[in-house]
């Protein structure tokens, strides 16, 4: 599959939102609910503008990755939480691996030394993807989130530390 990874643009939002919605419907990709899907304005406000990517084939978006800040405190300026979503029919074609590796590289160019992710424990594919791309499990938070259907889920905490930004100074 020949696809391109490029910076996300506002005009990509409709396709990005649909891929996000597909993830929401799995009930293991996020605690976000369909009824609480953000607008572009809200999503844009909550994510770091320099670290947003989409994988595209012609004009179709196959997946996306973006970073959001973990804190407003300056001491955490190089720490971000990653979100990555791939269209179901593109799973297993390397899109997620390439996107995750690329956003890690982009994050380092933008001064980030730690990427973290909280993954619902049942989402084993995402956990394995993150491990493949240099993330490690640092803990598990038990019954951290309760879905609309009343089911509690554990969250696997994972992180990737940069080998090139700041932490080895």
C-alpha positions in Angstrom: 0.0 0.0 0.0 1.6 3.3 -1.1 0.5 6.1 1.2 1.9 9.4 2.3 2.3 10.8 5.8 1.8 14.5 6.1 0.8 17.2 8.5 -2.9 17.3 9.4 -4.8 20.3 8.1 -8.2 21.7 9.3 -9.7 20.4 6.0 -8.8 16.8 7.1 -11.1 17.0 10.2 -14.2 15.3 8.7 -12.2 12.2 7.8 -10.2 12.4 11.0 -13.4 12.6 13.0 -14.9 9.6 11.2 -11.8 7.5 12.0 -12.0 8.7 15.6 -15.7 7.7 15.7 -14.9 4.3 14.4 -12.5 3.9 17.3 -15.1 5.1 19.8 -17.5 2.5 18.6 -15.1 -0.3 19.4 -15.5 0.6 23.1 -11.8 -0.3 23.7 -10.0 2.6 21.9 -11.1 5.5 24.1 -13.4 6.5 26.9 -14.8 9.2 24.7 -18.5 8.7 23.8 -20.2 9.2 20.5 -22.5 11.8 22.1 -19.5 13.8 23.3 -17.5 13.8 20.0 -15.6 17.2 19.9 -16.0 19.8 17.3 -12.9 20.8 15.2 -12.5 23.9 17.3 -12.4 22.0 20.6 -10.2 19.2 19.2 -7.8 21.8 17.7 -7.6 23.7 21.0 -6.8 20.5 22.9 -4.0 19.2 20.6 -0.5 20.5 19.9 -0.5 22.2 16.5 3.1 21.1 15.6 2.5 17.4 16.1 -0.4 16.2 14.1 -0.1 13.8 11.2 -2.3 11.9 8.8 -1.6 8.9 6.5 -3.2 9.5 3.2 -3.7 7.4 0.0 -4.8 9.8 -2.8 -7.3 12.0 -0.9 -8.4 9.3 1.6 -7.1 9.5 5.2 -6.1 6.0 6.5 -5.1 7.0 10.0 -4.0 9.9 12.2 -1.8 10.6 15.2 -1.6 13.7 17.3 -0.2 14.9 20.6 -1.9 16.7 23.4 -0.2 18.4 26.4 -0.2 16.6 29.7 0.2 19.8 31.8 0.3 23.6 31.5 3.2 23.7 34.0 6.5 24.6 32.2 8.4 21.7 33.8 6.3 19.3 31.7 6.7 21.2 28.4 8.4 18.2 26.8 5.8 15.6 27.9 2.8 14.9 25.7 0.1 12.3 25.4 -0.3 10.6 22.1 -3.5 9.6 20.3 -3.4 7.3 17.2 -6.3 5.9 15.2 -6.2 3.8 12.1 -9.1 2.9 9.9 -10.2 -0.7 10.6 -9.7 -1.8 7.0 -6.1 -0.5 7.1 -5.1 -2.4 10.2 -2.2 -4.7 9.7 -0.8 -2.8 6.7 1.9 -0.9 8.6 0.1 2.4 8.7 0.1 2.5 12.5 3.7 1.6 12.8 4.8 4.3 10.3 2.5 6.9 11.8 3.7 6.2 15.4 7.4 6.2 14.5 7.0 9.4 12.4 5.1 11.3 15.1 7.8 10.3 17.6 10.4 11.8 15.3 8.4 14.9 14.8 7.9 15.2 18.5 11.6 15.1 19.1 12.2 17.8 16.5 9.7 19.9 18.6 11.5 19.3 21.9 9.4 16.5 23.4 11.4 14.1 25.6 8.5 11.8 26.7 5.5 10.5 24.9 2.9 8.8 27.0 -0.2 6.8 26.3 -3.0 5.4 28.4 -4.5 2.4 26.6 -7.5 0.4 27.6 -6.2 -3.0 28.7 -8.4 -4.9 26.2 -6.9 -3.0 23.3 -4.1 -5.4 22.9 -3.4 -4.4 19.3 -2.6 -0.8 20.4 -0.5 -2.0 23.2 1.6 -4.2 20.9 1.9 -1.4 18.3 3.3 0.9 21.0 5.7 -1.7 22.2 6.9 -2.3 18.6 7.6 1.5 18.3 9.7 1.8 21.5 7.1 2.3 24.2 7.2 0.4 27.4 4.6 -0.4 30.0 5.1 1.6 33.2 2.0 0.6 35.1 -1.6 -0.3 35.1 -4.4 1.8 36.6 -7.2 -0.5 37.6 -10.8 0.4 36.9 -9.8 3.9 35.9 -12.7 4.5 33.5 -16.3 3.5 33.3 -18.0 3.3 29.9 -21.5 4.5 29.3 -22.6 0.8 29.4 -21.4 0.5 33.0 -18.3 -1.5 32.3 -15.1 -0.5 34.1 -11.8 -0.7 32.3 -8.1 -0.8 33.4 -5.7 1.4 31.6 -2.2 0.4 30.7 0.2 3.3 31.0 3.0 3.3 28.4 5.8 5.8 27.6 8.5 6.4 25.1 11.6 8.4 26.2 13.6 10.3 23.7 17.2 9.3 23.3 18.0 12.7 21.7 16.0 15.4 23.6 17.2 16.7 26.9 17.0 13.8 29.2 20.6 12.7 28.7 22.0 16.2 29.4 
